[in-house]
């Protein structure tokens, strides 16, 4: 995967810049709400893990994407150095892994909470340990990118048709100015000096362990929750028909149901938004195609927009499905942060849904 030669169109650059800024602000507000309510009833394993997911989105929107955009404006030769090259390639994989592993933890925690009426991570030490394990595993999954990518020299030469091709045979036409010598070299950031099989093996492992398998595990957890709810609903219905009151122990509340819908929506958005990234990533790594050298290509722009779109939509999903987040956003934007910390947000108008959400 080579990371230079064509710049992003100005329109795409502007759209990605705005989306990154909005994603950063939205996830910062989510994290702020989680932190300020950390010692109140709002503090539970689900919200702590959502805070961890927000941190991942902050790293992607605040560090990874700006570096990618900076690299995308480089037209002639890589100028961010070897550390910049490694970071640009490492951070997206790191953030993907942190996000999906957090979603696994959330799904597992919700399954245990619904079925056993007690969350898996019920103490602050367990929550901290879970979040710590997520970041360590993410680092392990993304670390091979630090070895794979580096800055190296590439040579251009003139083809018989008068086009300028790089040494890999790309048909890309490069305009470096009237003084450009087609036999000159330029600095590129990409896979270099490693066995070709390493790219294929790493791409396959990352796709399976950071996307496909996690989504299957998450789906399995939510399927078990659905089966449990369905069975409980049948038990309650049977008891009512037989004139037996109660029997609804373990049945899911309306508030928990909305939280489950919110979490499922987050997983769905992640799966859809990151699918183009993995499709292009695996294709170029397995086939050896240098498609990402064309920063201005439509597929590259779509890949970036979809990826940052996941980080941008998460805070919107939280606000749409959870009254506490809506109230928290309103309090911060109206400069009433003290109300969040003191648990007074919406106290006079809090609905039953909001009270249930807070303890789910």
Secondary structure in CASP SS format (residue, H / E / C, confidence):
PFRMAT SS
TARGET T0000
AUTHOR 0000-0000-0000
METHOD secondary structure of the structure
MODEL  1
X C 1.00
X C 1.00
X C 1.00
X C 1.00
X C 1.00
X C 1.00
X C 1.00
X C 1.00
X C 1.00
X H 1.00
X H 1.00
X H 1.00
X H 1.00
X H 1.00
X H 1.00
X H 1.00
X H 1.00
X H 1.00
X H 1.00
X H 1.00
X H 1.00
X H 1.00
X H 1.00
X H 1.00
X H 1.00
X H 1.00
X H 1.00
X H 1.00
X H 1.00
X H 1.00
X H 1.00
X H 1.00
X H 1.00
X H 1.00
X H 1.00
X H 1.00
X C 1.00
X C 1.00
X C 1.00
X C 1.00
X C 1.00
X C 1.00
X C 1.00
X C 1.00
X H 1.00
X H 1.00
X H 1.00
X H 1.00
X H 1.00
X H 1.00
X H 1.00
X H 1.00
X H 1.00
X H 1.00
X H 1.00
X H 1.00
X H 1.00
X H 1.00
X H 1.00
X H 1.00
X H 1.00
X H 1.00
X H 1.00
X H 1.00
X H 1.00
X H 1.00
X H 1.00
X H 1.00
X H 1.00
X H 1.00
X H 1.00
X H 1.00
X C 1.00
X C 1.00
X C 1.00
X C 1.00
X C 1.00
X C 1.00
X C 1.00
X C 1.00
X H 1.00
X H 1.00
X H 1.00
X H 1.00
X H 1.00
X H 1.00
X H 1.00
X H 1.00
X H 1.00
X H 1.00
X H 1.00
X H 1.00
X H 1.00
X H 1.00
X H 1.00
X H 1.00
X H 1.00
X H 1.00
X H 1.00
X H 1.00
X H 1.00
X H 1.00
X H 1.00
X H 1.00
X H 1.00
X H 1.00
X H 1.00
X H 1.00
X H 1.00
X H 1.00
X H 1.00
X H 1.00
X H 1.00
X H 1.00
X H 1.00
X H 1.00
X C 1.00
X C 1.00
X C 1.00
X C 1.00
X C 1.00
X C 1.00
X C 1.00
X H 1.00
X H 1.00
X H 1.00
X H 1.00
X H 1.00
X H 1.00
X H 1.00
X H 1.00
X H 1.00
X H 1.00
X H 1.00
X H 1.00
X H 1.00
X H 1.00
X H 1.00
X H 1.00
X H 1.00
X H 1.00
X H 1.00
X H 1.00
X H 1.00
X H 1.00
X H 1.00
X H 1.00
X H 1.00
X E 1.00
X E 1.00
X E 1.00
X E 1.00
X E 1.00
X E 1.00
X E 1.00
X E 1.00
X E 1.00
X E 1.00
X C 1.00
X C 1.00
X C 1.00
X C 1.00
X C 1.00
X E 1.00
X E 1.00
X E 1.00
X C 1.00
X C 1.00
X C 1.00
X C 1.00
X C 1.00
X C 1.00
X C 1.00
X C 1.00
X C 1.00
X C 1.00
X C 1.00
X C 1.00
X C 1.00
X C 1.00
X C 1.00
X C 1.00
X C 1.00
X C 1.00
X E 1.00
X E 1.00
X E 1.00
X E 1.00
X E 1.00
X E 1.00
X E 1.00
X C 1.00
X C 1.00
X C 1.00
X C 1.00
X H 1.00
X H 1.00
X H 1.00
X H 1.00
X H 1.00
X H 1.00
X H 1.00
X H 1.00
X H 1.00
X H 1.00
X H 1.00
X H 1.00
X H 1.00
X H 1.00
X H 1.00
X H 1.00
X H 1.00
X H 1.00
X H 1.00
X H 1.00
X H 1.00
X H 1.00
X H 1.00
X H 1.00
X H 1.00
X H 1.00
X H 1.00
X H 1.00
X H 1.00
X H 1.00
X H 1.00
X H 1.00
X H 1.00
X H 1.00
X H 1.00
X H 1.00
X H 1.00
X H 1.00
X H 1.00
X H 1.00
X H 1.00
X H 1.00
X H 1.00
X H 1.00
X H 1.00
X H 1.00
X C 1.00
X C 1.00
X C 1.00
X C 1.00
X C 1.00
X C 1.00
X C 1.00
X C 1.00
X C 1.00
X C 1.00
X C 1.00
X C 1.00
X H 1.00
X H 1.00
X H 1.00
X H 1.00
X H 1.00
X H 1.00
X H 1.00
X H 1.00
X H 1.00
X H 1.00
X H 1.00
X H 1.00
X H 1.00
X H 1.00
X H 1.00
X H 1.00
X H 1.00
X H 1.00
X H 1.00
X H 1.00
X H 1.00
X H 1.00
X H 1.00
X H 1.00
X H 1.00
X H 1.00
X H 1.00
X H 1.00
X H 1.00
X H 1.00
X H 1.00
X H 1.00
X H 1.00
X H 1.00
X C 1.00
X C 1.00
X C 1.00
X H 1.00
X H 1.00
X H 1.00
X C 1.00
X C 1.00
X C 1.00
X C 1.00
X H 1.00
X H 1.00
X H 1.00
X H 1.00
X H 1.00
X H 1.00
X H 1.00
X H 1.00
X H 1.00
X H 1.00
X H 1.00
X H 1.00
X H 1.00
X H 1.00
X H 1.00
X H 1.00
X H 1.00
X H 1.00
X H 1.00
X H 1.00
X H 1.00
X H 1.00
X H 1.00
X H 1.00
X C 1.00
X H 1.00
X H 1.00
X H 1.00
X H 1.00
X H 1.00
X H 1.00
X H 1.00
X H 1.00
X H 1.00
X H 1.00
X H 1.00
X C 1.00
X C 1.00
X C 1.00
X H 1.00
X H 1.00
X H 1.00
X H 1.00
X H 1.00
X C 1.00
X C 1.00
X C 1.00
X C 1.00
X C 1.00
X C 1.00
X C 1.00
X C 1.00
X C 1.00
X C 1.00
X H 1.00
X H 1.00
X H 1.00
X H 1.00
X H 1.00
X H 1.00
X H 1.00
X C 1.00
X C 1.00
END
